[in-house]
Structures are given as structure tokens and as C-alpha cells.
Amino acid sequence: MSIAPLFRKPNNELEKGGRHHPTRPEYDPGITRTCPECGYGNPVSGLWESMYVCRCGYNFSMTARQRIAFLTDEDAFTELFGEVESVNALEFPGYTEKLESTKKSARESDAAVCGTAAVGGSPFAFFAMEPGFMMGSMGSAAGERITRLFEYATERELPVVGCTVSGGARMQEGLLSLMQMAKTCGAAKLHSRRGNFYLAILTNPTTGGVTASFAMSADIIIAEPGATVGFAGARLVEQTVRKKPPPGFQKAETLLERGFADMIVRRSKQRQVVSRLLEMHARRTRV
């Protein structure tokens, strides 16, 4: 089967990329968002200033564009590979309609937004996964975009920073989705072998095939407080081993304790930490 039809050209201005930096959204001050941890009704109009963090410290979900706005210099992000889109190659029932409706609701053409950016003047290649696009699931297009980003960064000796959020591989694409695990890992490995730096920021949730591939392949792994990170879901693990998982199972704090994450960083500090790490790992000209 030819894979040429798997990727299509952009159909609208949103998907064509280019420089993009979201501005503060306007909301009705009466609209609130209830925190699932403490029950407080956060005024949605104030969430932008708090970086979508409740007063109790709970992290609300953020879109890929919001991640870009909070982590990169203003107007420094230039989108790449927005023309790469998934299609229903396996003719999975209802998948074509699902893709089209999700593009409209998420306002993204797939689950990974990739491009070049800078923070504190330091350039890097950047990807952010979009939870609103089928739970950030990794299909052929998301894997292709991330692979191309690593290849682009390798050619130009750029570091890569990635924000992961995903429910895992996309079942509607079957093996085409699963093969993205090996493809993205191969591209990340080549990027590393050429002496380049890769920083991953794990957000809630990062699970399934994304965890088992590029999310855990970074030189330094940052996690957000309380983020769920794992392969199989907690309920599936409990049903399989017939034991209740221990407290903190698949939580960022447990990953840090076990050595699977290097640090836990609050959103308010992430930009500063990313800037510092990029500065520390900047490639120096050899004399």
C-alpha cells in the first residue's frame, strides 16, 4: 500500500503555520471552571494570568497554543509541517467524520504542533501536543510531524523541547499509529548522536505509546506536579495483576522518586528553567 495519500496539503489558513503567538482571551467574568481537586470555581477570565493553575495548585489542561505562548518569546514561534495530516487509510468506520469534527472543535489540524521558537533569545525546535485533538493521541500525522522536527533540528544543530500530553497511540490507525513509536525514537536517537540536546516536559496525562517512545527518550525530563505518566492505565493494571496500585501510582512525584524524571517544575517556573537548561546545553564552537 502506498503511503503517499496519508498526508494532505493544508485546507485553511489555520493549518498553514507561520508565526503565531496567542493573545489573552476574553471571557465572561461570571464563567467559572471548577477544580476537581478542591472544588473551587476559578473565574475563567483569570486563568490566563495564573497559567491555568488553581489556587490549590491543580493544573488545568492547556492547549498547545497556550503552551507556546507561556514558554516561548513573543512572536518567536514559526510553525512547521502543518500540512501533514492524518487520513482514514484503514477505512475505520466513522474516523473520517471524527477527524473533520475534531479539527473544527480543537482548531488544530492534528495532535502535535511543531515549529521553531526561542526563549530568552535561545533558539530551539519545539513541539506541543494538543489534548483537544482526540486526547492528544498519536496517529501517523503526529508521529510524522515530530519525526520531521527532530530531523530538522538535527540538520541545523538545534535543541528540541517538547510538551507531551497524550492518551497513547490512536486505535483508528492501527499499526500505522504504533509504528510512530519506533520512528520518533529513531529520529530522537540520531538527534542525540549528533550531540544535540532534547528536553521533554511531561504534562497530565502522558500515557501509552507516547510514554513508551519519545516522551521518555529525552536527555532531561521535566514533569508537572501531579501529572499522570505511565503506559497502561491504572484500572487496566489493577484488573491485570488483581491488586490495587500503591498510592502515587503513575504520578510525577513517584517518577521523580524512582529516577524516571529529573525534576518537577511548576508552570510559573517552567519558562525560566527551560531557558536556563538551553543556555547550559548550548553547543559551543570547538577551537
C-alpha positions in Angstrom: 0.0 0.0 0.0 1.3 3.4 -0.9 1.7 5.8 2.0 1.5 8.9 -0.2 -2.2 9.5 0.5 -1.6 9.6 4.2 -0.6 13.2 4.2 -2.5 16.1 2.7 -2.0 19.7 1.9 -3.5 22.3 4.3 -7.0 23.3 3.6 -7.3 26.6 5.6 -5.2 29.4 6.9 -5.1 27.9 10.4 -3.2 24.9 9.1 -0.6 26.7 7.1 1.6 27.7 10.0 3.7 30.8 10.2 4.3 33.0 13.2 1.7 32.7 15.9 1.5 33.8 19.5 -1.9 33.7 21.2 -3.1 36.8 23.0 -5.0 36.8 26.2 -8.5 35.5 25.5 -11.6 37.4 26.6 -14.2 35.6 28.8 -17.4 36.5 30.6 -16.2 37.2 34.2 -19.2 35.1 35.5 -18.0 31.9 33.9 -16.0 29.6 36.3 -14.1 26.4 35.9 -14.4 24.0 38.9 -11.2 22.5 40.2 -11.6 18.6 40.5 -9.2 18.6 43.5 -10.6 21.4 45.8 -13.9 22.2 44.2 -13.1 25.9 43.9 -14.8 27.7 41.0 -11.9 29.5 39.2 -13.1 32.5 37.2 -12.1 31.6 33.6 -11.2 35.2 32.9 -8.4 35.0 35.4 -6.9 31.6 34.4 -4.6 33.2 31.8 -2.8 35.1 34.5 -2.5 32.0 36.7 -1.2 29.9 33.8 -4.3 27.7 34.2 -3.4 26.7 37.8 -5.9 26.6 40.5 -5.2 28.3 43.9 -4.8 24.8 45.4 -2.0 24.1 42.8 -4.0 21.8 40.5 -3.0 22.2 36.8 -5.9 22.6 34.4 -5.4 21.3 30.9 -3.8 23.7 28.4 -3.9 23.8 24.6 -0.8 23.5 22.5 -1.0 27.2 21.6 -1.2 28.2 25.2 1.9 26.2 25.9 3.6 28.1 23.1 2.5 31.4 24.5 3.7 30.7 28.0 7.0 29.0 27.2 8.4 31.0 24.2 9.4 34.6 23.4 6.6 36.7 21.9 6.3 36.2 18.1 9.3 33.8 18.0 7.3 30.7 17.1 7.2 29.7 13.5 5.1 26.7 12.7 6.4 23.8 10.6 4.9 20.7 9.0 1.3 21.9 9.4 0.5 20.4 6.0 0.9 16.9 7.4 -2.5 15.4 8.3 -3.9 12.0 9.0 -6.4 10.4 6.7 -8.6 7.3 7.2 -6.2 4.9 5.4 -7.7 1.8 7.1 -11.3 2.9 6.4 -12.1 2.8 10.1 -15.8 3.4 10.5 -16.6 7.0 11.4 -12.9 8.0 11.6 -13.1 10.5 8.6 -16.0 12.3 10.2 -14.3 12.2 13.6 -11.1 13.9 12.1 -13.1 16.6 10.5 -15.2 17.4 13.6 -12.1 17.4 15.8 -10.3 19.8 13.6 -13.1 22.3 14.0 -13.5 21.8 17.7 -9.8 21.8 18.6 -8.9 24.4 15.9 -5.8 22.3 15.1 -5.2 20.0 12.1 -3.7 17.2 14.3 -2.4 16.4 17.8 1.1 17.8 17.5 2.0 21.4 16.8 5.6 21.8 15.7 7.9 24.6 14.8 10.9 26.7 15.8 10.9 29.1 18.7 13.2 30.9 21.2 13.2 31.7 24.9 15.4 34.3 26.3 16.8 34.6 22.8 18.0 31.0 22.7 16.6 29.2 19.5 15.2 25.7 19.6 12.8 23.3 17.8 9.6 22.9 19.7 6.6 20.7 19.7 3.5 20.8 21.9 0.8 18.1 21.9 -2.9 19.2 21.7 -5.2 17.5 24.3 -8.3 18.7 22.5 -7.4 16.7 19.4 -8.6 13.2 20.3 -6.9 13.4 23.7 -3.5 14.1 22.1 -3.5 10.6 20.6 -0.5 9.8 18.4 -1.5 9.0 14.8 0.6 8.8 11.7 0.5 12.6 11.2 1.5 13.5 14.8 4.4 11.0 14.6 5.5 12.3 11.2 5.5 15.9 12.4 7.6 15.1 15.5 9.9 12.9 13.4 10.4 15.7 10.9 11.0 18.2 13.7 13.8 16.1 15.1 15.3 15.7 11.6 15.1 19.4 11.0 16.7 20.1 14.4 19.5 17.6 13.7 20.4 19.2 10.4 20.5 22.7 12.0 22.1 21.6 15.3 19.1 22.9 17.3 18.0 21.6 20.7 14.5 20.2 20.9 11.9 21.0 23.6 8.7 19.0 23.7 5.5 19.2 25.8 3.7 15.9 25.9 0.1 15.1 26.7 -1.5 12.1 25.2 -3.8 9.1 25.7 -1.4 7.0 23.6 -1.4 5.6 20.1 -4.6 6.2 18.0 -6.5 3.0 17.7 -8.3 4.1 14.4 -4.9 4.0 12.6 -3.8 0.6 13.9 -0.2 -0.4 13.0 0.3 2.9 11.2 0.0 4.6 14.7 2.1 2.0 16.5 5.0 2.3 14.0 5.3 6.0 15.0 6.9 4.9 18.3 9.9 3.4 16.5 10.1 6.2 14.0 10.1 9.1 16.5 12.6 7.2 18.8 14.9 6.7 15.8 14.8 10.4 14.9 15.4 11.4 18.6 18.3 9.0 18.8 20.0 10.4 15.7 19.5 13.9 17.1 21.2 12.8 20.3 24.1 11.1 18.5 24.9 14.3 16.7 25.4 15.9 20.1 22.1 17.8 20.3 20.0 18.4 23.4 16.4 17.2 24.0 14.2 18.3 26.9 10.8 16.8 27.5 8.1 18.3 29.6 5.5 15.7 30.7 2.1 17.0 31.4 -1.2 15.4 32.5 -1.7 12.8 31.2 1.2 11.4 29.2 0.4 7.7 28.7 0.5 4.8 26.3 2.7 4.7 23.2 3.9 8.3 23.7 5.3 7.4 27.1 6.9 4.3 25.7 8.6 6.3 22.9 9.8 9.9 22.5 8.4 11.2 25.8 10.9 9.2 27.9 13.8 9.5 25.4 14.9 13.0 26.4 18.2 14.0 27.9 16.4 15.8 30.7 12.8 15.0 31.7 10.7 17.6 33.5 7.2 16.7 34.8 4.4 19.0 36.0 3.2 18.5 39.6 0.6 15.7 39.9 0.8 14.7 36.3 -0.2 11.1 35.4 2.6 9.4 33.5 2.5 5.7 32.6 1.9 3.1 29.9 -1.2 1.1 30.7 -4.0 2.9 32.7 -4.3 2.3 36.4 -7.6 0.4 36.1 -6.2 -1.9 33.5 -3.1 -2.6 35.6 -5.4 -3.3 38.6 -7.5 -5.7 36.6 -4.5 -7.5 35.2 -2.4 -8.0 38.4 -5.5 -8.2 40.6 -4.0 -5.8 43.1 -4.8 -2.2 43.9 -1.9 0.1 42.7 0.0 1.8 45.6 -0.6 5.4 46.5 1.0 7.8 44.0 1.0 5.1 41.2 2.0 6.7 37.9 2.2 10.2 39.4 5.0 12.6 38.6 6.2 12.6 42.2 6.7 8.9 42.1 8.5 9.1 38.8 10.9 11.5 40.4 11.5 9.3 43.4 12.2 6.3 41.2 14.5 8.2 38.8 12.3 8.3 35.8 12.0 12.1 35.9 14.8 14.6 36.6 12.7 17.3 38.2 9.2 18.5 38.9 8.6 22.1 37.8 5.6 24.3 38.4 4.2 26.2 35.4 5.3 29.5 36.7 8.9 28.4 36.7 9.0 26.4 33.5 10.0 29.2 31.2 12.9 30.1 33.5 14.0 26.5 33.8 13.8 25.8 30.1 15.8 29.0 29.3 18.5 28.0 31.8 18.8 24.4 30.6 19.0 25.6 26.9 21.8 28.0 27.9 23.6 25.3 29.8 23.4 22.8 26.9 24.1 25.3 24.1 26.6 23.9 21.6 29.9 25.7 21.7 32.2 26.2 18.8 35.2 23.9 19.2 38.6 25.5 18.9 
